[in-house]
Amino acid sequence: FFCQVRLNLSSSIMLPLFAVLLLLISSFFAGSKAACNCCHTYHNVTAVRGEWLVTVSSVFQGSNFWNATTCKQMPAKPHVEFNLSSTQTMIYGYENTDDDTFDVIYSLTVIRTAAEGQAQAVNTNSSRRKLISSVGCVYVVSAAGAAQPDIRVEEYNGALCMWSRVPGVGENFLIDYTLPF
């Protein structure tokens, strides 16, 4: 018996499911380390739709972050920042420092700056009723042990924040947002 399935990707339910499937499939093909010798792990950050500002910050113990495409350390003044869009995946490397005792924690914060096809800026008219008024994700990244990622995710205002483990490489992060009804 054969079954024909027709996907309607414009459906508000189907797009997040499709994004998760895409993340799982991409994690199978992202199994090789970047060419840089600097880093302990490598991480893909991918946006399904929209424009985003990404901030990577050390929370506990030192961390260095590298652009895996250029093999150059990313400046942290006071945080590493880069722009992300649906047209290009950013790959960064994590390098542990001399004070690393495996209690390392860092955060990856992703805030939407524009919806897909729009030039809308980050909402600057913040309301004190919400702690964050933009669509965004905060990942708190640590490890329970070698090859045992411990990642906590907070989603804000309709963000869809997913991650997957890539054995021997690191973790991949996938960001999207829900569409209005």
Salt bridges, closest charged atoms under 4 A:
ASP150 OD1 - ARG152 NE 2.77
GLU171 OE1 - HIS43 ND1 3.50
ASP176 OD1 - ARG49 NE 2.88
